[in-house]
């Protein structure tokens, strides 16, 4: 199991995140949800929303990892000192910035990638 707290940071609602996590059977793996309501209805990648997330959940950016499927949403996390992981997918609209310097790691299979980096 991946150590540390896990927080869903979504531009959607907490209810939607809860429904998706329940459907995937992973609800028990997450500690909190920071949704569009918690973000005062400002979406990612607004940098001040990342600051709010960090303050509200007592996150040390230097010890945190942001996993995201849009490269542009990783830039504020990178600028705060977080490690970043892009989960690639085939949609053309999601390709912009995939090879940018603020994308530290990229994967097509997050579960396999996490297994590799946490294997002893």
C-alpha positions in Angstrom: 0.0 0.0 0.0 1.1 3.5 -0.8 2.2 5.3 2.5 0.9 8.7 3.5 -2.4 10.5 3.3 -4.2 10.6 0.0 -6.5 13.4 -0.9 -8.7 13.7 -4.0 -8.4 17.2 -5.5 -11.2 17.6 -8.0 -12.8 20.3 -10.1 -16.0 18.2 -9.6 -18.2 17.8 -6.6 -17.4 15.7 -3.5 -20.5 13.7 -4.2 -19.2 12.8 -7.7 -15.8 11.9 -6.3 -17.4 9.7 -3.7 -19.6 8.0 -6.3 -16.5 7.3 -8.6 -14.4 6.0 -5.7 -17.3 3.7 -4.5 -17.7 2.4 -8.1 -14.0 1.7 -8.3 -13.9 0.2 -4.7 -11.2 2.6 -3.5 -13.1 4.8 -1.1 -11.3 3.4 1.9 -7.9 4.4 0.4 -8.6 8.1 0.5 -8.5 10.4 3.6 -10.3 13.5 2.2 -11.8 15.2 -0.8 -11.0 18.8 -1.8 -13.7 19.6 -4.4 -14.8 22.7 -6.3 -16.9 23.8 -3.4 -13.9 23.7 -1.0 -12.0 25.7 -3.7 -14.7 28.5 -3.6 -15.7 27.4 -7.1 -12.3 28.2 -8.6 -11.0 25.3 -10.7 -7.6 23.9 -11.2 -5.1 25.2 -12.3 -5.7 28.4 -10.4 -2.5 28.6 -8.2 -4.2 30.1 -5.1 -6.5 27.0 -4.9 -3.4 24.8 -4.5 -2.3 27.1 -1.7 -5.7 26.7 -0.1 -5.5 22.9 -0.4 -2.1 22.8 1.2 -3.1 25.0 4.1 -6.4 23.3 4.7 -4.9 19.8 4.8 -1.6 20.6 6.3 0.4 19.4 3.3 4.1 19.9 3.0 4.5 20.4 -0.8 8.1 19.1 -0.6 6.8 15.8 0.7 3.8 15.6 -1.6 3.0 14.2 -5.0 0.3 15.5 -7.4 -1.2 12.9 -9.8 -3.3 14.4 -12.6 -4.5 13.6 -16.1 -3.9 17.2 -17.4 -0.4 18.5 -17.6 -1.5 22.1 -17.1 -2.9 21.2 -13.7 0.5 20.0 -12.6 2.3 23.3 -13.1 1.1 25.0 -9.8 2.0 21.8 -7.9 5.4 21.7 -9.4 5.9 25.4 -8.6 5.1 24.7 -5.0 7.8 21.9 -4.9 5.6 18.9 -5.3 6.6 15.9 -7.4 4.2 15.5 -10.3 2.8 12.5 -12.2 0.9 12.7 -15.4 -1.5 9.9 -16.1 -1.6 9.9 -19.9 -4.6 9.1 -22.0 -5.3 9.1 -25.7 -7.6 12.1 -25.9 -6.2 14.8 -28.2 -7.2 17.6 -25.9 -5.1 16.1 -23.1 -1.9 16.0 -25.0 -0.9 19.7 -24.5 2.1 20.0 -22.2 2.6 16.3 -21.7 6.3 16.6 -22.3 6.8 19.8 -20.3 9.5 20.2 -17.6 6.9 20.4 -14.8 5.8 16.8 -15.6 8.3 14.8 -13.5 6.8 11.4 -14.2 4.3 10.1 -16.7 2.5 6.8 -17.0 -0.3 5.1 -18.9 -1.0 2.7 -16.0 -1.0 4.4 -12.6 -1.6 1.2 -10.7 1.3 -0.6 -12.3 3.6 2.5 -11.9 2.7 2.8 -8.2 3.4 -0.9 -7.8 6.8 -0.4 -9.3 7.9 2.5 -7.2 6.6 1.0 -3.9 8.1 -2.5 -4.5 10.8 -3.4 -2.0 
